[in-house]
């Protein structure tokens, strides 16, 4: 679901004491957003605003009233401010990161993004945390991604691509421009996968899903699986079999995606970090075939914060169909890797395995 960017203006209301230390000095914070030109409507109620101290994890939240006026009182520190609201047509969200309080200003501007709730391919379910075996060992081969056709038209999967971004485990992203903003090209790490087909071979009917398994077996009953796993992926539609490593097992009953590029030749499986990864589905521009794309050196970059020679396939954010930012459970280890116009929020699970 390609996010449609709306610039909202909201003055947030209410007064909240936000401190564990009664002796600490408090600072008043206002957040302001404005409706864009051409956007009609005056009711600003129902928008949930959260403010989190990035060091201590102390947090508070409030919901805007019809006039959209709210203030927080907080201790000094670095803060993340988020906003979210669902309507019948859109999911609105926005984020301000690394806001120093007190700073040079007392008023902050929050830009909301509107993601359409209808039309196109979207991630419906992502299972990445893995499970524990009866011997209390960690098992992650039962990971899967479910993609849903949220439209009333047949969509062909042929040429659709999927990948996870670097960094993989919600550490701070080094992929920023000179002003510290996340770049408009996205670094895909590990394997980049593509659905096979010549254009109309693999239709996905309206309001139906396709399931992509890491390993297409019944993980509950297969001797190579894990009886504690919650999933049977023996009926999955696709799997990610990484033949290059010589270590991955191929489930013959489930067809394979095509690995178009990989940053490694030794990984056993395609891994979505059990701590959470930013994941995207995308298509290359019309007329660009994957072989030519990966043969072009200009489509690769090395990590700007590392001396490593590993080259990452760079995907223009305009090609992204849907994206989900999944982060660690720890408040202090949640970092954005996706630009806010792809996913302005973030999600997480309670823990791994």
QUIWOQUI-V411160 format. One record per residue. N is the residue number from 0. NEAR is the number of other ideal C-beta (glycine too) atoms within 10 Angstrom. Layout:
n:N near:NEAR
n:N near:NEAR
//
This chain:
n:0 near:21
n:1 near:17
n:2 near:23
n:3 near:11
n:4 near:14
n:5 near:18
n:6 near:17
n:7 near:23
n:8 near:17
n:9 near:24
n:10 near:17
n:11 near:27
n:12 near:19
n:13 near:14
n:14 near:11
n:15 near:17
n:16 near:10
n:17 near:20
n:18 near:17
n:19 near:9
n:20 near:10
n:21 near:7
n:22 near:5
n:23 near:13
n:24 near:10
n:25 near:16
n:26 near:16
n:27 near:13
n:28 near:24
n:29 near:15
n:30 near:24
n:31 near:15
n:32 near:23
n:33 near:13
n:34 near:17
n:35 near:13
n:36 near:6
n:37 near:6
n:38 near:12
n:39 near:5
n:40 near:6
n:41 near:8
n:42 near:10
n:43 near:21
n:44 near:12
n:45 near:14
n:46 near:23
n:47 near:15
n:48 near:25
n:49 near:15
n:50 near:25
n:51 near:22
n:52 near:22
n:53 near:18
n:54 near:12
n:55 near:15
n:56 near:10
n:57 near:18
n:58 near:15
n:59 near:17
n:60 near:12
n:61 near:18
n:62 near:14
n:63 near:24
n:64 near:16
n:65 near:11
n:66 near:13
n:67 near:22
n:68 near:15
n:69 near:22
n:70 near:17
n:71 near:25
n:72 near:15
n:73 near:23
n:74 near:19
n:75 near:14
n:76 near:17
n:77 near:15
n:78 near:25
n:79 near:19
n:80 near:20
n:81 near:20
n:82 near:25
n:83 near:17
n:84 near:21
n:85 near:12
n:86 near:10
n:87 near:6
n:88 near:9
n:89 near:18
n:90 near:18
n:91 near:20
n:92 near:22
n:93 near:26
n:94 near:21
n:95 near:17
n:96 near:14
n:97 near:11
n:98 near:17
n:99 near:10
n:100 near:21
n:101 near:14
n:102 near:13
n:103 near:5
n:104 near:11
n:105 near:12
n:106 near:11
n:107 near:18
n:108 near:15
n:109 near:21
n:110 near:19
n:111 near:24
n:112 near:24
n:113 near:21
n:114 near:22
n:115 near:15
n:116 near:14
n:117 near:12
n:118 near:14
n:119 near:16
n:120 near:21
n:121 near:22
n:122 near:19
n:123 near:15
n:124 near:11
n:125 near:19
n:126 near:20
n:127 near:22
n:128 near:21
n:129 near:19
n:130 near:23
n:131 near:14
n:132 near:14
n:133 near:8
n:134 near:8
n:135 near:8
n:136 near:11
n:137 near:12
n:138 near:17
n:139 near:20
n:140 near:22
n:141 near:25
n:142 near:26
n:143 near:22
n:144 near:23
n:145 near:17
n:146 near:26
n:147 near:17
n:148 near:22
n:149 near:19
n:150 near:15
n:151 near:9
n:152 near:10
n:153 near:12
n:154 near:21
n:155 near:15
n:156 near:22
n:157 near:16
n:158 near:20
n:159 near:22
n:160 near:25
n:161 near:25
n:162 near:26
n:163 near:25
n:164 near:22
n:165 near:23
n:166 near:20
n:167 near:17
n:168 near:14
n:169 near:24
n:170 near:14
n:171 near:13
n:172 near:19
n:173 near:13
n:174 near:19
n:175 near:13
n:176 near:9
n:177 near:5
n:178 near:5
n:179 near:7
n:180 near:10
n:181 near:17
n:182 near:17
n:183 near:12
n:184 near:16
n:185 near:27
n:186 near:26
n:187 near:25
n:188 near:21
n:189 near:25
n:190 near:25
n:191 near:26
n:192 near:25
n:193 near:21
n:194 near:24
n:195 near:14
n:196 near:15
n:197 near:9
n:198 near:8
n:199 near:9
n:200 near:12
n:201 near:19
n:202 near:13
n:203 near:21
n:204 near:11
n:205 near:11
n:206 near:10
n:207 near:11
n:208 near:16
n:209 near:21
n:210 near:20
n:211 near:24
n:212 near:27
n:213 near:27
n:214 near:27
n:215 near:26
n:216 near:25
n:217 near:16
n:218 near:26
n:219 near:17
n:220 near:11
n:221 near:17
n:222 near:6
n:223 near:11
n:224 near:22
n:225 near:22
n:226 near:12
n:227 near:17
n:228 near:23
n:229 near:10
n:230 near:19
n:231 near:16
n:232 near:27
n:233 near:18
n:234 near:11
n:235 near:22
n:236 near:19
n:237 near:23
n:238 near:26
n:239 near:25
n:240 near:25
n:241 near:24
n:242 near:10
n:243 near:14
n:244 near:16
n:245 near:9
n:246 near:11
n:247 near:19
n:248 near:14
n:249 near:13
n:250 near:19
n:251 near:9
n:252 near:11
n:253 near:20
n:254 near:15
n:255 near:18
n:256 near:22
n:257 near:16
n:258 near:18
n:259 near:19
n:260 near:20
n:261 near:19
n:262 near:18
n:263 near:12
n:264 near:9
n:265 near:10
n:266 near:16
n:267 near:14
n:268 near:20
n:269 near:24
n:270 near:20
n:271 near:26
n:272 near:22
n:273 near:18
n:274 near:21
n:275 near:27
n:276 near:26
n:277 near:28
n:278 near:24
n:279 near:26
n:280 near:25
n:281 near:21
n:282 near:17
n:283 near:20
n:284 near:9
n:285 near:6
n:286 near:6
n:287 near:14
n:288 near:11
n:289 near:15
n:290 near:8
n:291 near:11
n:292 near:17
n:293 near:15
n:294 near:9
n:295 near:9
n:296 near:7
n:297 near:6
n:298 near:19
n:299 near:15
n:300 near:15
n:301 near:13
n:302 near:17
n:303 near:10
n:304 near:12
n:305 near:10
n:306 near:6
n:307 near:9
n:308 near:7
n:309 near:14
n:310 near:15
n:311 near:23
n:312 near:22
n:313 near:16
n:314 near:22
n:315 near:14
n:316 near:19
n:317 near:12
n:318 near:17
n:319 near:22
n:320 near:20
n:321 near:23
n:322 near:25
n:323 near:20
n:324 near:25
n:325 near:25
n:326 near:23
n:327 near:21
n:328 near:15
n:329 near:12
n:330 near:17
n:331 near:12
n:332 near:16
n:333 near:20
n:334 near:19
n:335 near:20
n:336 near:28
n:337 near:24
n:338 near:19
n:339 near:21
n:340 near:18
n:341 near:24
n:342 near:27
n:343 near:26
n:344 near:20
n:345 near:22
n:346 near:11
n:347 near:18
n:348 near:16
n:349 near:6
n:350 near:11
n:351 near:17
n:352 near:14
//
